[in-house]
């Protein structure tokens, strides 16, 4: 899913989030692309950061924080 909530109203965003939780509960893998770190930390088990088309880093949500992900995003 590439930025599925970006242009949606709050009620529709909640529907998308609910769908993602349902799919996760059923054991489905989901690739969720977002510029919102809040969404990523809420919905993800793992974050993969790409910068300039290359892997900048990968972190499990339980073992990272906003600052570490921002450093991966900006490269420093």
Secondary structure as UniProt FT lines:
FT   TURN            4..7
FT   HELIX           10..25
FT   TURN            26..27
FT   HELIX           37..43
FT   STRAND          46..51
FT   TURN            52..53
FT   STRAND          54..60
FT   HELIX           61..63
FT   HELIX           66..74
//
